[in-house]
Amino acid sequence: MLFEDTYNTIDKRSEGVFKDRGSKFIAFAYPVTSEEGAKQIMAEVRKEYHDACHHCYAYRIGHDKLIWRANDDGEPSGTAGKPIFNQILSKDLTNILVVVVRYFGGTLLGVPGLINAYKTATQEALTNALIITKTVNDVYEVTFDYPAMNSVMKIIKDRNLEIISTDFSLKCIVIFKVRKNESVPVFESMKRLETVEISFLRVE
């Protein structure tokens, strides 16, 4: 059985707005690839919307979808971060951050009202986003002598591999990525070449 080597995310920032009894909920969805990136965006949103009452959010990160967090930012427990996160789950998205900024309108909405507001604002942002499917890729480095250049580059061309970087100084070094389900035959083809060393770097 092949590894599930695709995942869904969004291509760029999108927005959604929901209003209820004077309160305004503005949802922003962002593509992110790390917790550090999510925290940086959160800091920027807090700065830009510093006059808002709450900045609630949820994110899920990684092709394996194992990194996630939901935060109510002062709203009653479970009324903001969880509804936001559940919308991410319902669309089966990862590498995504959704922040919902709330401006209080003077009327308490109650727990059901808050859950509906954060859910609906998030739905709007995700509906307005372009959802795209990406592949999970293995990244390799190959090191070789000049005589092996043609053989290495032929594999890269025939397999339609994406080159990330090259260094043709003392030794030839090529870093490339290959879709995970296609990486084993590529690795074995490279290993069969004389004077070629191949090493696994990371998954992305």
Biotite code that builds the C-alpha atoms (Angstrom):
import biotite.structure as struc

atoms = struc.array([
    struc.Atom([0.000, 0.000, 0.000], chain_id="A", res_id=1, res_name="MET", atom_name="CA", element="C"),
    struc.Atom([1.352, 3.378, -0.969], chain_id="A", res_id=2, res_name="LEU", atom_name="CA", element="C"),
    struc.Atom([1.895, 6.170, 1.530], chain_id="A", res_id=3, res_name="PHE", atom_name="CA", element="C"),
    struc.Atom([-0.724, 8.932, 1.382], chain_id="A", res_id=4, res_name="GLU", atom_name="CA", element="C"),
    struc.Atom([1.542, 11.549, -0.174], chain_id="A", res_id=5, res_name="ASP", atom_name="CA", element="C"),
    struc.Atom([-0.887, 14.411, -0.791], chain_id="A", res_id=6, res_name="THR", atom_name="CA", element="C"),
    struc.Atom([-2.569, 16.932, 1.468], chain_id="A", res_id=7, res_name="TYR", atom_name="CA", element="C"),
    struc.Atom([-4.940, 19.879, 1.126], chain_id="A", res_id=8, res_name="ASN", atom_name="CA", element="C"),
    struc.Atom([-4.129, 23.456, 2.072], chain_id="A", res_id=9, res_name="THR", atom_name="CA", element="C"),
    struc.Atom([-4.938, 26.978, 0.843], chain_id="A", res_id=10, res_name="ILE", atom_name="CA", element="C"),
    struc.Atom([-2.894, 28.927, -1.678], chain_id="A", res_id=11, res_name="ASP", atom_name="CA", element="C"),
    struc.Atom([-3.024, 32.380, -0.045], chain_id="A", res_id=12, res_name="LYS", atom_name="CA", element="C"),
    struc.Atom([-4.702, 34.485, 2.636], chain_id="A", res_id=13, res_name="ARG", atom_name="CA", element="C"),
    struc.Atom([-8.478, 34.709, 2.590], chain_id="A", res_id=14, res_name="SER", atom_name="CA", element="C"),
    struc.Atom([-11.073, 36.484, 4.726], chain_id="A", res_id=15, res_name="GLU", atom_name="CA", element="C"),
    struc.Atom([-14.570, 35.974, 6.071], chain_id="A", res_id=16, res_name="GLY", atom_name="CA", element="C"),
    struc.Atom([-16.873, 38.203, 8.131], chain_id="A", res_id=17, res_name="VAL", atom_name="CA", element="C"),
    struc.Atom([-19.809, 37.401, 10.418], chain_id="A", res_id=18, res_name="PHE", atom_name="CA", element="C"),
    struc.Atom([-21.933, 39.846, 12.433], chain_id="A", res_id=19, res_name="LYS", atom_name="CA", element="C"),
    struc.Atom([-24.320, 39.140, 15.288], chain_id="A", res_id=20, res_name="ASP", atom_name="CA", element="C"),
    struc.Atom([-26.076, 41.673, 17.555], chain_id="A", res_id=21, res_name="ARG", atom_name="CA", element="C"),
    struc.Atom([-23.427, 44.317, 17.028], chain_id="A", res_id=22, res_name="GLY", atom_name="CA", element="C"),
    struc.Atom([-20.408, 42.053, 17.419], chain_id="A", res_id=23, res_name="SER", atom_name="CA", element="C"),
    struc.Atom([-18.192, 41.665, 14.374], chain_id="A", res_id=24, res_name="LYS", atom_name="CA", element="C"),
    struc.Atom([-16.082, 38.577, 13.738], chain_id="A", res_id=25, res_name="PHE", atom_name="CA", element="C"),
    struc.Atom([-13.392, 38.847, 11.046], chain_id="A", res_id=26, res_name="ILE", atom_name="CA", element="C"),
    struc.Atom([-11.708, 35.570, 10.088], chain_id="A", res_id=27, res_name="ALA", atom_name="CA", element="C"),
    struc.Atom([-8.356, 35.399, 8.327], chain_id="A", res_id=28, res_name="PHE", atom_name="CA", element="C"),
    struc.Atom([-7.023, 32.133, 6.916], chain_id="A", res_id=29, res_name="ALA", atom_name="CA", element="C"),
    struc.Atom([-3.315, 31.841, 6.098], chain_id="A", res_id=30, res_name="TYR", atom_name="CA", element="C"),
    struc.Atom([-1.145, 29.118, 4.593], chain_id="A", res_id=31, res_name="PRO", atom_name="CA", element="C"),
    struc.Atom([1.683, 28.314, 7.045], chain_id="A", res_id=32, res_name="VAL", atom_name="CA", element="C"),
    struc.Atom([4.366, 25.631, 7.212], chain_id="A", res_id=33, res_name="THR", atom_name="CA", element="C"),
    struc.Atom([5.640, 25.951, 10.782], chain_id="A", res_id=34, res_name="SER", atom_name="CA", element="C"),
    struc.Atom([4.530, 26.919, 14.271], chain_id="A", res_id=35, res_name="GLU", atom_name="CA", element="C"),
    struc.Atom([7.054, 29.761, 14.165], chain_id="A", res_id=36, res_name="GLU", atom_name="CA", element="C"),
    struc.Atom([5.389, 31.091, 11.028], chain_id="A", res_id=37, res_name="GLY", atom_name="CA", element="C"),
    struc.Atom([1.963, 30.837, 12.659], chain_id="A", res_id=38, res_name="ALA", atom_name="CA", element="C"),
    struc.Atom([3.163, 32.716, 15.742], chain_id="A", res_id=39, res_name="LYS", atom_name="CA", element="C"),
    struc.Atom([4.682, 35.449, 13.592], chain_id="A", res_id=40, res_name="GLN", atom_name="CA", element="C"),
    struc.Atom([1.401, 35.946, 11.719], chain_id="A", res_id=41, res_name="ILE", atom_name="CA", element="C"),
    struc.Atom([-0.495, 35.951, 15.021], chain_id="A", res_id=42, res_name="MET", atom_name="CA", element="C"),
    struc.Atom([1.764, 38.722, 16.319], chain_id="A", res_id=43, res_name="ALA", atom_name="CA", element="C"),
    struc.Atom([1.140, 40.770, 13.163], chain_id="A", res_id=44, res_name="GLU", atom_name="CA", element="C"),
    struc.Atom([-2.637, 40.316, 13.437], chain_id="A", res_id=45, res_name="VAL", atom_name="CA", element="C"),
    struc.Atom([-2.622, 41.335, 17.112], chain_id="A", res_id=46, res_name="ARG", atom_name="CA", element="C"),
    struc.Atom([-0.639, 44.439, 16.195], chain_id="A", res_id=47, res_name="LYS", atom_name="CA", element="C"),
    struc.Atom([-2.851, 45.403, 13.263], chain_id="A", res_id=48, res_name="GLU", atom_name="CA", element="C"),
    struc.Atom([-6.113, 44.737, 15.140], chain_id="A", res_id=49, res_name="TYR", atom_name="CA", element="C"),
    struc.Atom([-4.885, 45.857, 18.566], chain_id="A", res_id=50, res_name="HIS", atom_name="CA", element="C"),
    struc.Atom([-8.256, 47.435, 19.345], chain_id="A", res_id=51, res_name="ASP", atom_name="CA", element="C"),
    struc.Atom([-10.156, 44.137, 19.020], chain_id="A", res_id=52, res_name="ALA", atom_name="CA", element="C"),
    struc.Atom([-11.437, 42.349, 22.139], chain_id="A", res_id=53, res_name="CYS", atom_name="CA", element="C"),
    struc.Atom([-10.240, 38.861, 21.165], chain_id="A", res_id=54, res_name="HIS", atom_name="CA", element="C"),
    struc.Atom([-7.841, 37.253, 18.698], chain_id="A", res_id=55, res_name="HIS", atom_name="CA", element="C"),
    struc.Atom([-8.867, 33.588, 18.692], chain_id="A", res_id=56, res_name="CYS", atom_name="CA", element="C"),
    struc.Atom([-7.170, 31.055, 16.466], chain_id="A", res_id=57, res_name="TYR", atom_name="CA", element="C"),
    struc.Atom([-6.487, 27.482, 15.478], chain_id="A", res_id=58, res_name="ALA", atom_name="CA", element="C"),
    struc.Atom([-3.868, 25.899, 13.265], chain_id="A", res_id=59, res_name="TYR", atom_name="CA", element="C"),
    struc.Atom([-2.843, 22.514, 11.924], chain_id="A", res_id=60, res_name="ARG", atom_name="CA", element="C"),
    struc.Atom([0.609, 21.976, 10.491], chain_id="A", res_id=61, res_name="ILE", atom_name="CA", element="C"),
    struc.Atom([2.522, 19.192, 8.746], chain_id="A", res_id=62, res_name="GLY", atom_name="CA", element="C"),
    struc.Atom([1.651, 16.701, 6.023], chain_id="A", res_id=63, res_name="HIS", atom_name="CA", element="C"),
    struc.Atom([1.026, 14.188, 8.832], chain_id="A", res_id=64, res_name="ASP", atom_name="CA", element="C"),
    struc.Atom([-1.349, 16.728, 10.476], chain_id="A", res_id=65, res_name="LYS", atom_name="CA", element="C"),
    struc.Atom([0.081, 16.027, 13.927], chain_id="A", res_id=66, res_name="LEU", atom_name="CA", element="C"),
    struc.Atom([0.860, 19.619, 14.986], chain_id="A", res_id=67, res_name="ILE", atom_name="CA", element="C"),
    struc.Atom([-2.196, 21.611, 15.972], chain_id="A", res_id=68, res_name="TRP", atom_name="CA", element="C"),
    struc.Atom([-3.472, 24.120, 18.475], chain_id="A", res_id=69, res_name="ARG", atom_name="CA", element="C"),
    struc.Atom([-6.740, 25.921, 19.281], chain_id="A", res_id=70, res_name="ALA", atom_name="CA", element="C"),
    struc.Atom([-6.927, 29.034, 21.463], chain_id="A", res_id=71, res_name="ASN", atom_name="CA", element="C"),
    struc.Atom([-9.969, 30.852, 22.890], chain_id="A", res_id=72, res_name="ASP", atom_name="CA", element="C"),
    struc.Atom([-8.027, 34.015, 23.862], chain_id="A", res_id=73, res_name="ASP", atom_name="CA", element="C"),
    struc.Atom([-10.269, 34.887, 26.774], chain_id="A", res_id=74, res_name="GLY", atom_name="CA", element="C"),
    struc.Atom([-13.589, 33.743, 25.340], chain_id="A", res_id=75, res_name="GLU", atom_name="CA", element="C"),
    struc.Atom([-15.449, 31.063, 27.359], chain_id="A", res_id=76, res_name="PRO", atom_name="CA", element="C"),
    struc.Atom([-13.674, 27.710, 27.076], chain_id="A", res_id=77, res_name="SER", atom_name="CA", element="C"),
    struc.Atom([-14.473, 25.829, 23.881], chain_id="A", res_id=78, res_name="GLY", atom_name="CA", element="C"),
    struc.Atom([-16.445, 28.628, 22.235], chain_id="A", res_id=79, res_name="THR", atom_name="CA", element="C"),
    struc.Atom([-13.815, 29.968, 19.809], chain_id="A", res_id=80, res_name="ALA", atom_name="CA", element="C"),
    struc.Atom([-10.672, 27.917, 19.156], chain_id="A", res_id=81, res_name="GLY", atom_name="CA", element="C"),
    struc.Atom([-12.504, 24.592, 18.915], chain_id="A", res_id=82, res_name="LYS", atom_name="CA", element="C"),
    struc.Atom([-15.182, 25.780, 16.443], chain_id="A", res_id=83, res_name="PRO", atom_name="CA", element="C"),
    struc.Atom([-12.412, 27.307, 14.318], chain_id="A", res_id=84, res_name="ILE", atom_name="CA", element="C"),
    struc.Atom([-10.382, 24.086, 14.447], chain_id="A", res_id=85, res_name="PHE", atom_name="CA", element="C"),
    struc.Atom([-13.418, 21.951, 13.632], chain_id="A", res_id=86, res_name="ASN", atom_name="CA", element="C"),
    struc.Atom([-13.871, 23.876, 10.376], chain_id="A", res_id=87, res_name="GLN", atom_name="CA", element="C"),
    struc.Atom([-10.241, 23.142, 9.479], chain_id="A", res_id=88, res_name="ILE", atom_name="CA", element="C"),
    struc.Atom([-10.952, 19.464, 10.181], chain_id="A", res_id=89, res_name="LEU", atom_name="CA", element="C"),
    struc.Atom([-14.170, 19.476, 8.168], chain_id="A", res_id=90, res_name="SER", atom_name="CA", element="C"),
    struc.Atom([-12.263, 20.657, 5.093], chain_id="A", res_id=91, res_name="LYS", atom_name="CA", element="C"),
    struc.Atom([-9.394, 18.232, 5.877], chain_id="A", res_id=92, res_name="ASP", atom_name="CA", element="C"),
    struc.Atom([-6.835, 21.040, 5.653], chain_id="A", res_id=93, res_name="LEU", atom_name="CA", element="C"),
    struc.Atom([-3.323, 21.287, 7.019], chain_id="A", res_id=94, res_name="THR", atom_name="CA", element="C"),
    struc.Atom([-0.524, 23.860, 6.885], chain_id="A", res_id=95, res_name="ASN", atom_name="CA", element="C"),
    struc.Atom([-3.150, 26.438, 7.747], chain_id="A", res_id=96, res_name="ILE", atom_name="CA", element="C"),
    struc.Atom([-3.771, 29.064, 10.410], chain_id="A", res_id=97, res_name="LEU", atom_name="CA", element="C"),
    struc.Atom([-7.155, 30.698, 10.973], chain_id="A", res_id=98, res_name="VAL", atom_name="CA", element="C"),
    struc.Atom([-7.392, 33.786, 13.194], chain_id="A", res_id=99, res_name="VAL", atom_name="CA", element="C"),
    struc.Atom([-10.774, 35.275, 14.102], chain_id="A", res_id=100, res_name="VAL", atom_name="CA", element="C"),
    struc.Atom([-10.716, 38.844, 15.392], chain_id="A", res_id=101, res_name="VAL", atom_name="CA", element="C"),
    struc.Atom([-13.736, 39.910, 17.435], chain_id="A", res_id=102, res_name="ARG", atom_name="CA", element="C"),
    struc.Atom([-15.073, 43.377, 18.061], chain_id="A", res_id=103, res_name="TYR", atom_name="CA", element="C"),
    struc.Atom([-17.614, 43.330, 20.886], chain_id="A", res_id=104, res_name="PHE", atom_name="CA", element="C"),
    struc.Atom([-20.959, 44.927, 20.111], chain_id="A", res_id=105, res_name="GLY", atom_name="CA", element="C"),
    struc.Atom([-22.256, 45.377, 23.636], chain_id="A", res_id=106, res_name="GLY", atom_name="CA", element="C"),
    struc.Atom([-24.566, 42.348, 23.771], chain_id="A", res_id=107, res_name="THR", atom_name="CA", element="C"),
    struc.Atom([-23.486, 38.993, 25.230], chain_id="A", res_id=108, res_name="LEU", atom_name="CA", element="C"),
    struc.Atom([-24.052, 36.223, 22.690], chain_id="A", res_id=109, res_name="LEU", atom_name="CA", element="C"),
    struc.Atom([-23.933, 33.262, 25.070], chain_id="A", res_id=110, res_name="GLY", atom_name="CA", element="C"),
    struc.Atom([-22.106, 30.012, 24.447], chain_id="A", res_id=111, res_name="VAL", atom_name="CA", element="C"),
    struc.Atom([-24.217, 28.822, 21.452], chain_id="A", res_id=112, res_name="PRO", atom_name="CA", element="C"),
    struc.Atom([-23.993, 32.280, 19.877], chain_id="A", res_id=113, res_name="GLY", atom_name="CA", element="C"),
    struc.Atom([-20.224, 32.422, 20.229], chain_id="A", res_id=114, res_name="LEU", atom_name="CA", element="C"),
    struc.Atom([-19.729, 28.921, 18.844], chain_id="A", res_id=115, res_name="ILE", atom_name="CA", element="C"),
    struc.Atom([-21.909, 29.786, 15.840], chain_id="A", res_id=116, res_name="ASN", atom_name="CA", element="C"),
    struc.Atom([-20.122, 33.107, 15.268], chain_id="A", res_id=117, res_name="ALA", atom_name="CA", element="C"),
    struc.Atom([-16.600, 31.679, 15.273], chain_id="A", res_id=118, res_name="TYR", atom_name="CA", element="C"),
    struc.Atom([-17.699, 28.677, 13.215], chain_id="A", res_id=119, res_name="LYS", atom_name="CA", element="C"),
    struc.Atom([-19.499, 30.804, 10.608], chain_id="A", res_id=120, res_name="THR", atom_name="CA", element="C"),
    struc.Atom([-16.723, 33.403, 10.268], chain_id="A", res_id=121, res_name="ALA", atom_name="CA", element="C"),
    struc.Atom([-14.234, 30.576, 9.710], chain_id="A", res_id=122, res_name="THR", atom_name="CA", element="C"),
    struc.Atom([-16.541, 28.916, 7.179], chain_id="A", res_id=123, res_name="GLN", atom_name="CA", element="C"),
    struc.Atom([-16.690, 32.173, 5.238], chain_id="A", res_id=124, res_name="GLU", atom_name="CA", element="C"),
    struc.Atom([-12.912, 32.518, 5.152], chain_id="A", res_id=125, res_name="ALA", atom_name="CA", element="C"),
    struc.Atom([-12.451, 28.911, 3.996], chain_id="A", res_id=126, res_name="LEU", atom_name="CA", element="C"),
    struc.Atom([-15.221, 29.216, 1.405], chain_id="A", res_id=127, res_name="THR", atom_name="CA", element="C"),
    struc.Atom([-13.438, 32.269, -0.002], chain_id="A", res_id=128, res_name="ASN", atom_name="CA", element="C"),
    struc.Atom([-10.089, 30.432, -0.089], chain_id="A", res_id=129, res_name="ALA", atom_name="CA", element="C"),
    struc.Atom([-8.738, 28.432, -2.993], chain_id="A", res_id=130, res_name="LEU", atom_name="CA", element="C"),
    struc.Atom([-8.061, 24.960, -1.634], chain_id="A", res_id=131, res_name="ILE", atom_name="CA", element="C"),
    struc.Atom([-5.151, 23.247, -3.356], chain_id="A", res_id=132, res_name="ILE", atom_name="CA", element="C"),
    struc.Atom([-3.668, 19.749, -3.172], chain_id="A", res_id=133, res_name="THR", atom_name="CA", element="C"),
    struc.Atom([0.071, 19.437, -2.588], chain_id="A", res_id=134, res_name="LYS", atom_name="CA", element="C"),
    struc.Atom([2.367, 16.434, -2.633], chain_id="A", res_id=135, res_name="THR", atom_name="CA", element="C"),
    struc.Atom([4.569, 15.234, 0.202], chain_id="A", res_id=136, res_name="VAL", atom_name="CA", element="C"),
    struc.Atom([8.152, 15.198, -1.084], chain_id="A", res_id=137, res_name="ASN", atom_name="CA", element="C"),
    struc.Atom([11.444, 13.637, -0.028], chain_id="A", res_id=138, res_name="ASP", atom_name="CA", element="C"),
    struc.Atom([14.475, 15.889, -0.439], chain_id="A", res_id=139, res_name="VAL", atom_name="CA", element="C"),
    struc.Atom([17.812, 14.298, -1.397], chain_id="A", res_id=140, res_name="TYR", atom_name="CA", element="C"),
    struc.Atom([21.353, 15.469, -1.986], chain_id="A", res_id=141, res_name="GLU", atom_name="CA", element="C"),
    struc.Atom([23.513, 13.786, -4.618], chain_id="A", res_id=142, res_name="VAL", atom_name="CA", element="C"),
    struc.Atom([27.266, 14.304, -4.737], chain_id="A", res_id=143, res_name="THR", atom_name="CA", element="C"),
    struc.Atom([29.243, 13.107, -7.756], chain_id="A", res_id=144, res_name="PHE", atom_name="CA", element="C"),
    struc.Atom([32.224, 13.671, -10.035], chain_id="A", res_id=145, res_name="ASP", atom_name="CA", element="C"),
    struc.Atom([31.884, 15.440, -13.367], chain_id="A", res_id=146, res_name="TYR", atom_name="CA", element="C"),
    struc.Atom([31.961, 12.228, -15.490], chain_id="A", res_id=147, res_name="PRO", atom_name="CA", element="C"),
    struc.Atom([28.679, 11.152, -13.845], chain_id="A", res_id=148, res_name="ALA", atom_name="CA", element="C"),
    struc.Atom([26.957, 14.434, -14.671], chain_id="A", res_id=149, res_name="MET", atom_name="CA", element="C"),
    struc.Atom([25.044, 13.202, -17.711], chain_id="A", res_id=150, res_name="ASN", atom_name="CA", element="C"),
    struc.Atom([23.802, 10.062, -15.965], chain_id="A", res_id=151, res_name="SER", atom_name="CA", element="C"),
    struc.Atom([22.603, 11.983, -12.910], chain_id="A", res_id=152, res_name="VAL", atom_name="CA", element="C"),
    struc.Atom([20.909, 14.694, -14.925], chain_id="A", res_id=153, res_name="MET", atom_name="CA", element="C"),
    struc.Atom([19.246, 12.087, -17.173], chain_id="A", res_id=154, res_name="LYS", atom_name="CA", element="C"),
    struc.Atom([17.552, 10.505, -14.140], chain_id="A", res_id=155, res_name="ILE", atom_name="CA", element="C"),
    struc.Atom([16.469, 13.943, -12.944], chain_id="A", res_id=156, res_name="ILE", atom_name="CA", element="C"),
    struc.Atom([15.061, 14.804, -16.382], chain_id="A", res_id=157, res_name="LYS", atom_name="CA", element="C"),
    struc.Atom([13.421, 11.414, -17.040], chain_id="A", res_id=158, res_name="ASP", atom_name="CA", element="C"),
    struc.Atom([11.763, 11.385, -13.621], chain_id="A", res_id=159, res_name="ARG", atom_name="CA", element="C"),
    struc.Atom([10.791, 15.057, -13.910], chain_id="A", res_id=160, res_name="ASN", atom_name="CA", element="C"),
    struc.Atom([12.400, 15.843, -10.544], chain_id="A", res_id=161, res_name="LEU", atom_name="CA", element="C"),
    struc.Atom([12.470, 19.358, -9.135], chain_id="A", res_id=162, res_name="GLU", atom_name="CA", element="C"),
    struc.Atom([15.983, 20.698, -8.560], chain_id="A", res_id=163, res_name="ILE", atom_name="CA", element="C"),
    struc.Atom([16.262, 22.849, -5.443], chain_id="A", res_id=164, res_name="ILE", atom_name="CA", element="C"),
    struc.Atom([19.918, 23.865, -5.763], chain_id="A", res_id=165, res_name="SER", atom_name="CA", element="C"),
    struc.Atom([23.142, 22.992, -7.575], chain_id="A", res_id=166, res_name="THR", atom_name="CA", element="C"),
    struc.Atom([26.841, 23.475, -6.854], chain_id="A", res_id=167, res_name="ASP", atom_name="CA", element="C"),
    struc.Atom([29.286, 22.549, -9.599], chain_id="A", res_id=168, res_name="PHE", atom_name="CA", element="C"),
    struc.Atom([32.575, 23.643, -8.018], chain_id="A", res_id=169, res_name="SER", atom_name="CA", element="C"),
    struc.Atom([35.075, 21.055, -6.714], chain_id="A", res_id=170, res_name="LEU", atom_name="CA", element="C"),
    struc.Atom([32.446, 18.363, -6.452], chain_id="A", res_id=171, res_name="LYS", atom_name="CA", element="C"),
    struc.Atom([29.067, 18.344, -8.149], chain_id="A", res_id=172, res_name="CYS", atom_name="CA", element="C"),
    struc.Atom([26.207, 18.641, -5.682], chain_id="A", res_id=173, res_name="ILE", atom_name="CA", element="C"),
    struc.Atom([22.538, 18.627, -6.616], chain_id="A", res_id=174, res_name="VAL", atom_name="CA", element="C"),
    struc.Atom([19.686, 18.876, -4.132], chain_id="A", res_id=175, res_name="ILE", atom_name="CA", element="C"),
    struc.Atom([16.341, 17.770, -5.499], chain_id="A", res_id=176, res_name="PHE", atom_name="CA", element="C"),
    struc.Atom([12.923, 16.719, -4.319], chain_id="A", res_id=177, res_name="LYS", atom_name="CA", element="C"),
    struc.Atom([10.789, 13.817, -5.425], chain_id="A", res_id=178, res_name="VAL", atom_name="CA", element="C"),
    struc.Atom([7.223, 12.851, -4.610], chain_id="A", res_id=179, res_name="ARG", atom_name="CA", element="C"),
    struc.Atom([7.320, 10.412, -1.696], chain_id="A", res_id=180, res_name="LYS", atom_name="CA", element="C"),
    struc.Atom([5.653, 7.519, -3.497], chain_id="A", res_id=181, res_name="ASN", atom_name="CA", element="C"),
    struc.Atom([8.226, 7.815, -6.309], chain_id="A", res_id=182, res_name="GLU", atom_name="CA", element="C"),
    struc.Atom([11.339, 8.272, -4.164], chain_id="A", res_id=183, res_name="SER", atom_name="CA", element="C"),
    struc.Atom([12.465, 4.632, -3.804], chain_id="A", res_id=184, res_name="VAL", atom_name="CA", element="C"),
    struc.Atom([13.107, 3.944, -7.531], chain_id="A", res_id=185, res_name="PRO", atom_name="CA", element="C"),
    struc.Atom([14.842, 7.322, -7.869], chain_id="A", res_id=186, res_name="VAL", atom_name="CA", element="C"),
    struc.Atom([17.046, 6.569, -4.866], chain_id="A", res_id=187, res_name="PHE", atom_name="CA", element="C"),
    struc.Atom([17.930, 3.122, -6.219], chain_id="A", res_id=188, res_name="GLU", atom_name="CA", element="C"),
    struc.Atom([18.709, 4.493, -9.689], chain_id="A", res_id=189, res_name="SER", atom_name="CA", element="C"),
    struc.Atom([21.110, 7.042, -8.207], chain_id="A", res_id=190, res_name="MET", atom_name="CA", element="C"),
    struc.Atom([22.732, 4.430, -5.953], chain_id="A", res_id=191, res_name="LYS", atom_name="CA", element="C"),
    struc.Atom([23.563, 2.269, -8.979], chain_id="A", res_id=192, res_name="ARG", atom_name="CA", element="C"),
    struc.Atom([25.658, 5.012, -10.560], chain_id="A", res_id=193, res_name="LEU", atom_name="CA", element="C"),
    struc.Atom([29.398, 4.916, -9.940], chain_id="A", res_id=194, res_name="GLU", atom_name="CA", element="C"),
    struc.Atom([30.996, 7.777, -7.950], chain_id="A", res_id=195, res_name="THR", atom_name="CA", element="C"),
    struc.Atom([27.523, 9.000, -6.956], chain_id="A", res_id=196, res_name="VAL", atom_name="CA", element="C"),
    struc.Atom([26.591, 9.420, -3.309], chain_id="A", res_id=197, res_name="GLU", atom_name="CA", element="C"),
    struc.Atom([22.996, 10.115, -2.378], chain_id="A", res_id=198, res_name="ILE", atom_name="CA", element="C"),
    struc.Atom([21.716, 11.109, 1.044], chain_id="A", res_id=199, res_name="SER", atom_name="CA", element="C"),
    struc.Atom([18.241, 11.820, 2.395], chain_id="A", res_id=200, res_name="PHE", atom_name="CA", element="C"),
    struc.Atom([17.816, 15.346, 3.807], chain_id="A", res_id=201, res_name="LEU", atom_name="CA", element="C"),
    struc.Atom([14.186, 15.855, 4.851], chain_id="A", res_id=202, res_name="ARG", atom_name="CA", element="C"),
    struc.Atom([10.504, 15.567, 4.050], chain_id="A", res_id=203, res_name="VAL", atom_name="CA", element="C"),
    struc.Atom([8.587, 18.631, 2.922], chain_id="A", res_id=204, res_name="GLU", atom_name="CA", element="C"),
])
